[in-house]
Amino acid sequence: MQLIDPSLIHCVENKQSTDVSGYKIQSFLKPHDAREPMGYRVDGSSSSVGFVMDLGFVPPYVEDLLRGTEYLVFEANHDLEMENNSGRPGFLIRRVLGQLGHLSNDQAADSLSRLVTSETKQVILAHLSIDCNCPDIALGVIGRKLDQLGYSPDLSAAPPGSIAAYGKE
């Protein structure tokens, strides 16, 4: 028994563009401690969206590719103080904070300050740590940074373990 129709499978490699049902999908490798971790930019006829989670830092090529997309789903994994005081084993804290780990709220805010433009309509913060972050903290840090720059996209956070989103207000 075949579970997936082979015509629906589209394997992409780093820096490859592919067309799926009229959408141009650009893939890119990102710094994370997994095998071939990918992020994506999807362009349709009227809008663009970037998806990037699970990365320890945001390289310039990722920022260049995602700058000005209308919609972003972007990692804001942890609050640095909460992570450092979490009681987690030292090796895990070092992993999360490392160059191949996850973005803190402050790192996400810094990167989003370069990615968001007047064209950006919505940013959804994703992959928040259950133990070391909460939507209100992430939204506050990132919202303040974007407000300082005069950008006000719809900003929300996907809570840990849920597909719903919390709004900025």
PyMOL commands that set and color helices and strands:
alter all, ss='L'
color gray80, all
select helices_A, chain A and resi 6-8+60-66+80-84+90-97+105-115+135-148
alter helices_A, ss='H'
color red, helices_A
select strands_A, chain A and resi 17-20+23-29+38-43+48-52+71-75+122-126+154-157+166-167
alter strands_A, ss='S'
color yellow, strands_A
deselect
rebuild
show_as cartoon
